[in-house]
Amino acid sequence: MLDHPLPGYRIHDLAPSDRPRERLAESGAGALSNAELLAILLRTGMHCRSAVTVAQDLLSSLGQLQGLYRAGYADLCAVKGVGKAKAAQLLAALELGRR
């Protein structure tokens, strides 16, 4: 993943070749960081915070992928930028991965 020093950047501010979905299509899922993969599941960020930034905060606050795997609905909703719908999306994706 590219280093984005400005926390207020938006995905649309990036060159198309640096955007997570486009990079996944071009190079495969293995080329993306955990935060970029998570950002694709989140779909959108929030005002002045890209989905990648929200994903980085989510991973950081929960203890990376292991913590995300163990997180419950309330844990996810407690992270700024992750509301009820995004928490449900993530839990559904994690459950599909478990199955």
C-alpha positions, -999 to +999 in steps of 0.1 A: +000+000+000+012+035-007+020+058+023-006+085+024+007+112+048-025+134+046-052+118+068-079+138+049-071+123+015-100+108-005-097+077-027-106+099-057-076+121-049-054+091-058-043+082-092-064+054-106-035+030-104-032+037-067-068+030-058-075-003-040-102-016-063-083-008-094-051-023-079-070-055-070-083-058-106-048-052-120-026-070-096-048-094-076-058-093-039-024-105-028-009-071-038-031-052-014-025-044+023-049-056+049-062-020+052-068-018+015-087-051+014-108-040+044-114-006+027-129-025-003-153-042+020-162-009+038-168+007+003-168+043+016-151+064+041-166+095+057-161+132+053-124+139+051-115+103+058-110+077+031-121+041+035-085+032+037-080+055+067-111+041+084-098+006+078-064+015+092-081+029+123-103-002+126-073-025+124-053-004+148-080-001+174-090-038+174-056-054+172-051-060+135-067-090+118-068-112+149-088-086+168-111-079+138-118-116+136-128-117+173-147-083+173-184-081+179-210-058+164-206-032+192-168-033+189-170-025+152-197+002+157-175+019+183-148+027+157-153+062+141-165+057+105-180+023+111-217+024+116-244-003+118-244-011+081-206-013+078-204-034+109-230-058+095-211-060+062-178-068+079-194-094+102-211-111+072-178-112+053-160-126+083-186-153+088-184-163+051-147-166+055-151-189+085-176-211+066 
